[in-house]
Amino acid sequence: MRPAPFYGWVVVGAAFSVLFMAYGAQFSFGVFFSALIEEFGWSRGALSGAFALYAFGYSVLAAVAGRLTDRWGPRTVIATGGIFLGAGWIAMSTTSAIWHPYVFYGVLAALGMSTANVPCTATVARWFVRRRGLATGLATAGGSLGAFCLPPIAQLLVSAVGWRRAYVIFGAAILLMLNLLAPLMKRDPEGLGLTPDGDQPGDDGGELLPRGSDYTMRHALRTGAFWMLFALFAATWIPIFAPLVHLVPLARGLGVDPLVAATLVSALGMAGIIGRLVMGSLSDRIGRRPAIGIGIVLQILAFLGFTAAGALPGLYAASIAFGFSYGAVSSLFPAIVADFFGRRHAGSLVGLLFAMSGSMAALGPLGAGFIYDRTGSYGPAWLSSAALNFAALGLLAWARPPRRLELSLKEA
Protein backbone atom coordinates (compact mmCIF):
# COMPACT_ATOMS: atom_id res chain seq x y z
CA MET A 1 0.00 0.00 0.00
CA ARG A 2 1.30 3.42 -0.92
CA PRO A 3 2.19 5.47 2.21
CA ALA A 4 0.10 8.56 2.89
CA PRO A 5 1.74 11.87 1.96
CA PHE A 6 3.47 13.58 4.89
CA TYR A 7 0.97 15.93 6.55
CA GLY A 8 3.69 18.53 7.01
CA TRP A 9 3.22 19.52 3.37
CA VAL A 10 -0.48 20.21 4.07
CA VAL A 11 0.68 22.57 6.82
CA VAL A 12 3.05 24.22 4.34
CA GLY A 13 0.20 24.65 1.85
CA ALA A 14 -2.14 26.14 4.45
CA ALA A 15 0.58 28.52 5.67
CA PHE A 16 1.31 29.49 2.04
CA SER A 17 -2.36 30.40 1.53
CA VAL A 18 -2.70 32.36 4.78
CA LEU A 19 0.39 34.41 3.96
CA PHE A 20 -0.82 34.90 0.37
CA MET A 21 -3.93 36.70 1.64
CA ALA A 22 -2.31 38.58 4.52
CA TYR A 23 0.81 39.84 2.76
CA GLY A 24 -0.87 40.29 -0.59
CA ALA A 25 -3.25 42.73 1.09
CA GLN A 26 -0.38 44.41 2.93
CA PHE A 27 1.59 44.92 -0.27
CA SER A 28 -1.51 46.56 -1.78
CA PHE A 29 -1.25 49.39 0.73
CA GLY A 30 0.67 51.55 -1.75
CA VAL A 31 -2.27 51.43 -4.17
CA PHE A 32 -4.72 52.62 -1.52
CA PHE A 33 -2.06 55.06 -0.24
CA SER A 34 -2.09 56.91 -3.54
CA ALA A 35 -5.91 56.87 -3.70
CA LEU A 36 -6.23 58.35 -0.21
CA ILE A 37 -3.66 61.08 -0.91
CA GLU A 38 -5.48 62.06 -4.08
CA GLU A 39 -8.89 62.23 -2.38
CA PHE A 40 -7.97 63.93 0.90
CA GLY A 41 -4.74 65.78 0.10
CA TRP A 42 -2.89 64.46 3.15
CA SER A 43 0.91 64.59 3.22
CA ARG A 44 2.86 61.41 2.56
CA GLY A 45 4.51 61.66 5.96
CA ALA A 46 1.17 61.90 7.78
CA LEU A 47 -0.37 58.91 6.01
CA SER A 48 2.87 56.91 6.26
CA GLY A 49 2.47 57.22 10.02
CA ALA A 50 -0.59 54.95 9.88
CA PHE A 51 1.44 52.25 8.17
CA ALA A 52 4.30 52.80 10.61
CA LEU A 53 1.91 52.27 13.53
CA TYR A 54 0.54 49.15 11.81
CA ALA A 55 4.03 47.72 11.20
CA PHE A 56 5.12 48.48 14.76
CA GLY A 57 1.90 47.11 16.24
CA TYR A 58 1.77 43.80 14.42
CA SER A 59 5.48 43.22 14.98
CA VAL A 60 5.24 43.81 18.74
CA LEU A 61 2.07 41.75 19.03
CA ALA A 62 3.80 38.89 17.18
CA ALA A 63 5.47 38.03 20.50
CA VAL A 64 2.04 37.43 22.02
CA ALA A 65 0.88 35.52 18.93
CA GLY A 66 3.96 33.28 19.09
CA ARG A 67 3.44 32.52 22.77
CA LEU A 68 -0.23 31.76 22.22
CA THR A 69 0.68 29.51 19.28
CA ASP A 70 2.92 27.44 21.56
CA ARG A 71 0.13 27.27 24.15
CA TRP A 72 -3.11 26.98 22.12
CA GLY A 73 -1.87 25.88 18.72
CA PRO A 74 -1.97 27.85 15.45
CA ARG A 75 -5.60 27.10 14.53
CA THR A 76 -7.26 29.33 17.15
CA VAL A 77 -4.66 32.08 16.80
CA ILE A 78 -4.90 32.35 13.01
CA ALA A 79 -8.71 32.17 12.92
CA THR A 80 -9.05 34.95 15.51
CA GLY A 81 -6.50 37.05 13.68
CA GLY A 82 -8.41 36.64 10.43
CA ILE A 83 -11.45 38.25 12.04
CA PHE A 84 -9.45 41.27 13.23
CA LEU A 85 -7.53 41.69 9.97
CA GLY A 86 -10.64 41.43 7.80
CA ALA A 87 -12.57 43.81 10.06
CA GLY A 88 -9.75 46.37 9.89
CA TRP A 89 -9.78 46.39 6.11
CA ILE A 90 -13.57 46.67 5.98
CA ALA A 91 -13.48 49.55 8.47
CA MET A 92 -11.00 51.41 6.24
CA SER A 93 -13.84 51.83 3.72
CA THR A 94 -15.40 54.41 6.09
CA THR A 95 -12.27 56.61 6.25
CA SER A 96 -12.95 60.35 6.20
CA ALA A 97 -10.34 61.80 8.60
CA ILE A 98 -6.60 61.28 9.03
CA TRP A 99 -7.03 59.55 12.38
CA HIS A 100 -9.20 56.81 10.86
CA PRO A 101 -6.31 54.94 9.17
CA TYR A 102 -4.39 55.08 12.45
CA VAL A 103 -7.23 53.30 14.28
CA PHE A 104 -8.63 51.00 11.58
CA TYR A 105 -5.34 50.01 9.96
CA GLY A 106 -2.71 50.91 12.54
CA VAL A 107 -4.51 49.18 15.43
CA LEU A 108 -7.35 46.86 14.31
CA ALA A 109 -5.66 45.40 11.21
CA ALA A 110 -2.34 45.19 13.08
CA LEU A 111 -3.97 42.94 15.69
CA GLY A 112 -4.98 40.56 12.93
CA MET A 113 -1.73 40.71 10.98
CA SER A 114 0.27 39.77 14.08
CA THR A 115 -1.25 36.27 13.87
CA ALA A 116 -0.11 35.57 10.30
CA ASN A 117 3.66 35.35 9.91
CA VAL A 118 4.90 33.99 13.22
CA PRO A 119 2.23 31.30 13.81
CA CYS A 120 2.61 30.08 10.22
CA THR A 121 6.41 30.05 9.96
CA ALA A 122 7.03 28.78 13.49
CA THR A 123 4.57 25.94 12.94
CA VAL A 124 6.20 24.98 9.64
CA ALA A 125 9.61 25.03 11.35
CA ARG A 126 8.28 22.51 13.89
CA TRP A 127 7.26 20.06 11.16
CA PHE A 128 10.67 19.94 9.43
CA VAL A 129 14.38 19.65 10.25
CA ARG A 130 16.28 18.30 7.24
CA ARG A 131 14.12 20.26 4.77
CA ARG A 132 13.37 23.22 7.03
CA GLY A 133 14.81 25.80 4.65
CA LEU A 134 12.80 24.49 1.69
CA ALA A 135 9.61 24.17 3.76
CA THR A 136 9.78 27.69 5.19
CA GLY A 137 10.72 29.01 1.76
CA LEU A 138 7.66 27.38 0.20
CA ALA A 139 5.34 28.59 2.96
CA THR A 140 6.56 32.18 2.93
CA ALA A 141 6.46 32.22 -0.89
CA GLY A 142 2.73 32.65 -0.40
CA GLY A 143 3.34 36.18 0.82
CA SER A 144 5.41 37.00 -2.22
CA LEU A 145 2.88 35.49 -4.61
CA GLY A 146 0.23 37.58 -2.90
CA ALA A 147 2.40 40.64 -3.44
CA PHE A 148 2.57 39.72 -7.13
CA CYS A 149 -1.14 39.04 -7.63
CA LEU A 150 -3.09 41.35 -5.34
CA PRO A 151 -1.74 44.90 -5.97
CA PRO A 152 -2.85 44.93 -9.63
CA ILE A 153 -6.20 43.49 -8.55
CA ALA A 154 -6.45 46.23 -5.95
CA GLN A 155 -5.70 48.87 -8.60
CA LEU A 156 -8.32 47.41 -10.94
CA LEU A 157 -10.89 47.36 -8.15
CA VAL A 158 -10.10 50.92 -7.09
CA SER A 159 -10.47 52.05 -10.72
CA ALA A 160 -13.69 50.06 -11.27
CA VAL A 161 -15.63 50.42 -8.00
CA GLY A 162 -13.68 53.00 -5.99
CA TRP A 163 -11.32 52.57 -3.07
CA ARG A 164 -14.09 52.25 -0.46
CA ARG A 165 -15.72 49.20 -2.05
CA ALA A 166 -12.31 47.76 -2.84
CA TYR A 167 -11.48 47.86 0.88
CA VAL A 168 -14.71 45.97 1.68
CA ILE A 169 -13.99 43.28 -0.94
CA PHE A 170 -10.44 42.75 0.33
CA GLY A 171 -11.53 42.66 3.97
CA ALA A 172 -14.32 40.14 3.39
CA ALA A 173 -11.98 37.86 1.41
CA ILE A 174 -9.35 37.95 4.18
CA LEU A 175 -11.85 37.16 6.93
CA LEU A 176 -13.36 34.23 5.03
CA MET A 177 -10.16 32.63 3.73
CA LEU A 178 -8.15 32.74 6.97
CA ASN A 179 -10.96 31.10 8.91
CA LEU A 180 -11.31 28.36 6.29
CA LEU A 181 -7.56 27.66 6.31
CA ALA A 182 -6.92 27.77 10.08
CA PRO A 183 -8.21 24.21 10.84
CA LEU A 184 -5.50 22.76 8.57
CA MET A 185 -2.70 24.23 10.72
CA LYS A 186 -1.81 21.41 13.14
CA ARG A 187 0.63 22.26 15.93
CA ASP A 188 3.40 19.69 15.35
CA PRO A 189 4.01 16.21 13.91
CA GLU A 190 4.08 14.56 17.34
CA GLY A 191 0.44 15.55 17.86
CA LEU A 192 -0.51 13.30 14.91
CA GLY A 193 1.85 10.49 15.89
CA LEU A 194 4.43 11.56 13.26
CA THR A 195 8.04 12.77 13.28
CA PRO A 196 9.65 15.79 11.57
CA ASP A 197 10.12 15.43 7.80
CA GLY A 198 8.07 12.20 7.92
CA ASP A 199 11.18 10.26 9.03
CA GLN A 200 11.03 6.94 10.83
CA PRO A 201 10.79 7.11 14.64
CA GLY A 202 14.23 7.30 16.21
CA ASP A 203 15.76 9.23 13.29
CA ASP A 204 16.74 12.71 14.47
CA GLY A 205 16.70 13.99 10.89
CA GLY A 206 19.85 15.99 11.46
CA GLU A 207 18.45 17.95 14.41
CA LEU A 208 21.06 20.47 15.56
CA LEU A 209 20.03 20.20 19.22
CA PRO A 210 19.87 16.90 21.13
CA ARG A 211 16.27 15.73 21.53
CA GLY A 212 14.66 17.32 24.61
CA SER A 213 17.31 20.04 25.01
CA ASP A 214 15.53 22.89 23.21
CA TYR A 215 16.13 26.34 24.65
CA THR A 216 13.36 27.96 26.65
CA MET A 217 12.82 31.68 26.20
CA ARG A 218 14.53 32.36 29.54
CA HIS A 219 17.61 30.38 28.55
CA ALA A 220 17.76 31.84 25.04
CA LEU A 221 17.68 35.39 26.42
CA ARG A 222 20.88 34.60 28.34
CA THR A 223 22.85 33.72 25.22
CA GLY A 224 24.87 36.08 23.07
CA ALA A 225 23.48 34.30 20.00
CA PHE A 226 19.95 35.59 20.70
CA TRP A 227 21.06 39.21 20.92
CA MET A 228 23.25 38.91 17.85
CA LEU A 229 20.25 37.68 15.85
CA PHE A 230 18.22 40.56 17.23
CA ALA A 231 20.78 43.15 16.12
CA LEU A 232 21.23 41.46 12.72
CA PHE A 233 17.54 41.40 11.84
CA ALA A 234 16.86 44.83 13.32
CA ALA A 235 19.44 46.39 11.00
CA THR A 236 18.04 44.45 8.05
CA TRP A 237 14.38 45.17 8.73
CA ILE A 238 14.40 48.87 9.68
CA PRO A 239 14.18 49.87 5.98
CA ILE A 240 12.32 46.78 4.74
CA PHE A 241 8.87 48.37 4.37
CA ALA A 242 9.99 51.65 2.77
CA PRO A 243 9.73 50.29 -0.80
CA LEU A 244 6.39 48.66 0.02
CA VAL A 245 4.83 52.01 0.91
CA HIS A 246 6.76 54.40 -1.33
CA LEU A 247 7.54 52.46 -4.52
CA VAL A 248 4.21 53.26 -6.22
CA PRO A 249 4.34 56.99 -5.27
CA LEU A 250 8.00 57.10 -6.41
CA ALA A 251 7.09 55.66 -9.80
CA ARG A 252 4.10 57.95 -10.22
CA GLY A 253 6.31 60.92 -9.42
CA LEU A 254 8.43 59.87 -12.41
CA GLY A 255 5.35 59.95 -14.63
CA VAL A 256 4.55 56.23 -14.62
CA ASP A 257 0.90 55.23 -15.19
CA PRO A 258 -0.85 54.13 -11.93
CA LEU A 259 -1.58 50.58 -13.11
CA VAL A 260 1.95 50.15 -14.45
CA ALA A 261 3.33 51.50 -11.17
CA ALA A 262 1.39 48.81 -9.30
CA THR A 263 3.13 46.15 -11.41
CA LEU A 264 6.44 47.18 -9.80
CA VAL A 265 5.12 45.76 -6.54
CA SER A 266 4.05 42.66 -8.45
CA ALA A 267 7.55 42.29 -9.90
CA LEU A 268 8.92 42.63 -6.38
CA GLY A 269 6.55 39.91 -5.20
CA MET A 270 7.40 37.50 -8.02
CA ALA A 271 11.11 37.94 -7.37
CA GLY A 272 10.38 37.27 -3.70
CA ILE A 273 8.88 33.89 -4.60
CA ILE A 274 12.06 32.94 -6.44
CA GLY A 275 14.22 34.26 -3.59
CA ARG A 276 12.35 32.25 -0.97
CA LEU A 277 12.38 28.99 -2.92
CA VAL A 278 15.94 29.22 -4.25
CA MET A 279 17.59 30.48 -1.08
CA GLY A 280 15.46 28.33 1.22
CA SER A 281 16.49 25.18 -0.58
CA LEU A 282 20.08 26.37 -0.97
CA SER A 283 20.33 27.10 2.76
CA ASP A 284 19.67 23.41 3.49
CA ARG A 285 22.88 22.69 1.56
CA ILE A 286 25.25 25.60 2.29
CA GLY A 287 23.90 26.70 5.67
CA ARG A 288 21.61 29.53 6.81
CA ARG A 289 24.33 32.14 7.41
CA PRO A 290 25.87 32.09 3.91
CA ALA A 291 22.39 32.15 2.36
CA ILE A 292 21.33 35.12 4.50
CA GLY A 293 24.57 36.88 3.56
CA ILE A 294 23.77 36.55 -0.14
CA GLY A 295 20.33 38.03 0.52
CA ILE A 296 21.71 41.02 2.42
CA VAL A 297 24.24 41.82 -0.31
CA LEU A 298 21.46 41.84 -2.90
CA GLN A 299 19.38 44.09 -0.66
CA ILE A 300 22.21 46.62 -0.48
CA LEU A 301 22.44 46.62 -4.29
CA ALA A 302 18.65 47.04 -4.55
CA PHE A 303 18.57 50.15 -2.38
CA LEU A 304 21.45 51.63 -4.36
CA GLY A 305 19.42 50.81 -7.48
CA PHE A 306 16.40 52.74 -6.16
CA THR A 307 18.71 55.72 -5.56
CA ALA A 308 19.98 55.72 -9.13
CA ALA A 309 16.73 54.82 -10.94
CA GLY A 310 15.25 57.64 -12.98
CA ALA A 311 12.91 55.68 -15.24
CA LEU A 312 10.80 52.53 -15.34
CA PRO A 313 13.53 50.02 -16.39
CA GLY A 314 15.74 51.00 -13.46
CA LEU A 315 12.81 50.74 -11.06
CA TYR A 316 12.00 47.25 -12.34
CA ALA A 317 15.60 46.11 -11.89
CA ALA A 318 15.82 47.46 -8.34
CA SER A 319 12.38 46.07 -7.45
CA ILE A 320 13.33 42.58 -8.66
CA ALA A 321 16.62 42.64 -6.72
CA PHE A 322 14.84 43.88 -3.60
CA GLY A 323 12.07 41.29 -3.88
CA PHE A 324 14.54 38.42 -4.24
CA SER A 325 16.60 39.58 -1.24
CA TYR A 326 13.60 40.44 0.94
CA GLY A 327 12.09 37.03 0.23
CA ALA A 328 15.33 35.21 0.98
CA VAL A 329 16.13 36.94 4.26
CA SER A 330 12.60 36.86 5.67
CA SER A 331 12.03 33.17 4.84
CA LEU A 332 15.30 32.15 6.50
CA PHE A 333 14.58 34.04 9.72
CA PRO A 334 12.36 31.39 11.42
CA ALA A 335 14.60 28.61 10.09
CA ILE A 336 17.76 30.01 11.67
CA VAL A 337 15.98 30.66 14.97
CA ALA A 338 14.84 27.01 15.09
CA ASP A 339 18.35 25.89 14.09
CA PHE A 340 19.91 27.89 16.92
CA PHE A 341 17.41 27.17 19.71
CA GLY A 342 15.33 24.09 18.77
CA ARG A 343 11.72 23.36 17.77
CA ARG A 344 9.80 23.14 21.03
CA HIS A 345 9.60 26.86 21.79
CA ALA A 346 9.95 28.09 18.22
CA GLY A 347 6.70 30.07 18.33
CA SER A 348 7.69 32.05 21.40
CA LEU A 349 11.27 32.69 20.26
CA VAL A 350 10.42 33.58 16.65
CA GLY A 351 7.62 35.80 17.94
CA LEU A 352 9.83 37.59 20.47
CA LEU A 353 12.64 38.22 17.99
CA PHE A 354 10.13 39.33 15.36
CA ALA A 355 8.55 41.70 17.88
CA MET A 356 11.86 43.20 18.94
CA SER A 357 13.56 43.57 15.57
CA GLY A 358 10.55 43.62 13.23
CA SER A 359 8.86 46.44 15.14
CA MET A 360 11.71 48.69 14.07
CA ALA A 361 10.51 48.28 10.48
CA ALA A 362 7.95 50.96 11.35
CA LEU A 363 10.76 53.51 11.16
CA GLY A 364 11.49 52.87 7.47
CA PRO A 365 8.30 54.07 5.72
CA LEU A 366 7.78 56.84 8.26
CA GLY A 367 11.32 58.14 7.81
CA ALA A 368 11.16 57.87 4.01
CA GLY A 369 7.90 59.84 3.98
CA PHE A 370 9.28 62.64 6.11
CA ILE A 371 12.51 62.77 4.09
CA TYR A 372 10.51 63.12 0.89
CA ASP A 373 8.24 65.81 2.37
CA ARG A 374 11.28 67.89 3.35
CA THR A 375 13.65 67.26 0.45
CA GLY A 376 11.38 66.28 -2.43
CA SER A 377 13.53 63.17 -2.97
CA TYR A 378 13.72 59.61 -1.69
CA GLY A 379 17.48 59.44 -2.36
CA PRO A 380 18.71 59.98 1.22
CA ALA A 381 16.25 57.36 2.48
CA TRP A 382 17.51 54.72 0.04
CA LEU A 383 21.16 55.45 0.87
CA SER A 384 20.46 55.17 4.60
CA SER A 385 18.74 51.85 3.96
CA ALA A 386 21.77 50.52 2.11
CA ALA A 387 24.02 51.59 5.00
CA LEU A 388 21.88 49.72 7.54
CA ASN A 389 22.07 46.54 5.48
CA PHE A 390 25.82 46.92 5.21
CA ALA A 391 25.94 47.02 9.03
CA ALA A 392 23.77 43.88 9.11
CA LEU A 393 26.30 42.11 6.91
CA GLY A 394 28.99 42.81 9.50
CA LEU A 395 26.79 41.47 12.31
CA LEU A 396 26.11 38.30 10.34
CA ALA A 397 29.83 37.54 10.32
CA TRP A 398 29.70 37.30 14.13
CA ALA A 399 26.44 35.33 14.46
CA ARG A 400 26.97 31.77 15.73
CA PRO A 401 24.69 29.16 17.38
CA PRO A 402 24.91 29.14 21.18
CA ARG A 403 27.33 26.64 22.59
CA ARG A 404 25.80 23.41 23.82
CA LEU A 405 27.81 23.96 27.06
CA GLU A 406 25.80 27.13 27.75
CA LEU A 407 22.59 25.11 27.74
CA SER A 408 23.87 22.22 29.83
CA LEU A 409 25.12 24.60 32.55
CA LYS A 410 21.81 26.43 32.67
CA GLU A 411 19.82 23.18 32.81
CA ALA A 412 22.00 21.85 35.62
KAVENLIN-V631029 format. One record per helix or strand. SS is the DSSP state (helix for helix, strand for strand). FROM is the first residue (numbers start at 1). LEN is the number of residues. If there is no record, write none. Layout:
# KAVENLIN-V631029
SS|FROM|LEN ; SS|FROM|LEN
This chain:
# KAVENLIN-V631029
helix|8|20 ; helix|29|12 ; helix|44|29 ; helix|74|21 ; helix|98|16 ; helix|117|11 ; helix|132|30 ; helix|163|22 ; helix|189|4 ; helix|196|3 ; helix|217|4 ; helix|224|14 ; helix|242|12 ; helix|258|29 ; helix|288|21 ; helix|312|30 ; helix|346|30 ; helix|379|20 ; helix|404|8
